[in-house]
Amino acid sequence: MGKYTDEEIRSLPKITCKVAADYLGIAPMAVSIGMRNDSLPIGFAIHNEDRYSDSWSYHIIAERLIAYKHGRINEVQIQSIEKNLETI
């Protein structure tokens, strides 16, 4: 069992890769790499490239993280949701 409850995750102002990892019971690097490779559908990984630096930013969505942990969401469902949002 992770260190956080569903309610604690919902109440956090920002969910870091470390918090998500503790909640899922995996390594923080697994969260960041999974998000970068679009294989962990809990939010967005944004690649920041400019002339002087190369870094990543992560935006983890509480409800996606909770749904993923409980096996209620997969990549196909997310693509369908995002496609419907674009239509609206």
Protein Blocks (a to p, Z undefined) as FASTA:
>chain_A
ZZbdfklmmmpmbdcfklmmmmnopafklmmmmmmnopaccbccdddddfkbccdddddd
fklmmmmmnopacfklmmmmmmmmmmZZ
